[in-house]
Amino acid sequence: MFGYQGKILHVHLDTGETRVEALPEEIYRKYIGGVGLATYLIHINTKPKIDPLGPENVLAFASGPLVGTFASMGDKYVVVAKSPLTGFIGDSISSSSWSRELKRAGHDGLVIHGRAENPTYLFIDDGNVYFKEAGNIWGEDVWTAEEKIRGELEDKNVGVISIGPAGEKLVLFANIMSDGRHAGRSGLGAVMGSKNLKAIAVRGTGSIRVANLRELSKLCLGIYEKAQGPNTEKYRVEGTPTNVLSLNAHGCLPTRNWQQSTFESAEEISGAHFLKNHTVSVTACSSCPVACAHNCVVKGGPYAGAAVSLDYEGLYAMGPDCGVGDSSAIIKALELCDFYGMDSISAGVTCAWAMECYEKGLLTKEETDGLELTFGNHEALIQLIHKIAAREGIGDMLASGVKRASERLGRGSEHLAIHIKGLELPGYDIRSLKTAALGWAVAARGGCHNRSGAYEPDLKGKVDRFKAEKGRGRLVMESEGRAAVLDSLTMCKFLRACLTDFYPELAKLYELVTGFGMSGDDLRRAGERIINLKKLYNIREGWTQKDDHLPPRVMEDPVPDGVAKGSLVTRQELDLLLDDYYEAQGWTRDGTIPKEKLNELGISVGE
């Protein structure tokens, strides 16, 4: 095969059994790779209603057809499992050379079954799988674990993914890390920890073939040239923190647990501020031509030496959402999340909820272990992160995420919990972004800016962002489909702006890599199939229409001031938007998938 290896490696941690499964060409054509392939793999390898932290929950890893080729444009892997944070599908993506190593070892995917009796790491060396004792690295941060594994294997280039102490402690928003990047959302690091699996190392020496290298090179060089042009300039210059001032100006920068939508200290935590005061280098993810990763260091003061690859979403969560305007403190908080292996979005939003609860008297000082959890108190925020990672004191409650923490505390704190389906929300106040509000309400993994990009029509002025109206459902549906295709090709989403004709151009790219005839409409249809497959998984796990909700604050507490003053999403507006979306998808009025739709898309798993 071209672009694919045609094989999936299965590893059973409990028995030590390994086997290689050959997948038919039809599955690759239908689900492409990446998130599509990994979603297919959990459908056929798990039973419904399993415990996410039980041995029956599998971890399915998959690369995409472009990985390791001239067209990789961001070597990435996707990991999918039942999320312990939401109880629904958990899918997360990370850039990493690990994906390329896995593919060179002869595998398009890896399925981890069962639970090891003792701390273990796996070493996949081309066609061989070795079970390694990991007691000496259990408790270590991911950088130390990676270094020790490479030292033990005497190969500094071996690909390694691992979990930190938070994953070992089953923090429900623990992530999986590699090369300083994160498979950060849905808590799949906790699933890995529940399996006593510290890390997976891979060394691959095989080749990856493409169908038409000459024509592929021509097409890719054009995209690479555009990737160095104006379409990606703002991310190359300031990185994603450039979004701070833009969102603040639009009145949709969530502040103090979404009580406000503008932050008075936005200038002090802007992309320009970090670039001037903290950025020491700019790097690219593995094989990505954009280079948006800004590596920031604190150069003085109490947090001197703290360092992080800065991203807008983590910045929002530890900054404005917690009322923190000290850029050095934000870097330190994010460094700790990396050290412990925690999703910085979920951690920050959960801390912001605790701060509001404290300020409103719903949490006492005794219950916070003596911490003054007031907004802006970055010293207390730092201590809280330590407690969450260790599940110590109040950290034990917060380690389960804001949904479970609010249910456990009660006292009306549920109204303050900013999540959808249990997944804490990223940094766009959707009260004045009605298309995005719909996109996040229906997202399979919970409120998410990466699974549809539904904020774009709102922020680019293509629609009236303050108005809920028919037609938004199709916008969200189409945006979800495009995201699913990119996540299955495992291609950097920033490159979407470098494509002049999205589906036909990607279909040509796919055909030149794989040799599979694929039209733009075929590729669009594959994206639709993958979205339906995700939804089908959620339905089997107990999804009902009530799960396509918005946080109470979004529907009941209007934006208090600024250009978006008075904005919220009413129940009537949400119902209108949901009806419109379900209709656009061809689903029933209650959001389920009719048998005819499954037949139309050729979906036969999990029915």
MOTAUR-V362749 format. One record per run of one state. SS is the DSSP state (H for helix, E for strand, C for the rest). FROM is the first residue (numbers start at 0). TO is the last residue. If there is no record, write none. Layout:
BEGIN
SS:FROM:TO
SS:FROM:TO
END
This chain:
BEGIN
C:0:5
E:6:11
C:12:16
E:17:21
C:22:23
H:24:30
C:31:32
H:33:44
C:45:57
E:58:61
C:62:74
E:75:81
C:82:87
E:88:94
C:95:95
H:96:103
C:104:107
E:108:112
C:113:118
E:119:124
C:125:126
E:127:132
C:133:140
H:141:152
C:153:157
E:158:161
C:162:163
H:164:167
C:168:172
E:173:173
C:174:174
E:175:177
C:178:179
E:180:182
C:183:186
H:187:193
C:194:195
E:196:202
C:203:211
H:212:226
C:227:228
H:229:237
C:238:238
H:239:248
C:249:253
E:254:254
C:255:258
E:259:259
C:260:264
H:265:268
C:269:269
H:270:276
C:277:277
E:278:282
C:283:291
E:292:296
C:297:305
E:306:309
C:310:310
H:311:317
C:318:318
H:319:321
C:322:325
H:326:339
C:340:340
E:341:341
C:342:342
H:343:358
C:359:376
H:377:389
C:390:392
H:393:397
C:398:399
H:400:408
C:409:411
H:412:415
C:416:417
E:418:419
C:420:421
E:422:423
C:424:428
H:429:431
C:432:432
H:433:441
C:442:453
H:454:458
C:459:470
H:471:488
C:489:491
H:492:497
C:498:500
H:501:513
C:514:518
H:519:539
C:540:543
H:544:546
C:547:550
H:551:555
C:556:569
H:570:584
C:585:593
H:594:600
C:601:606
END
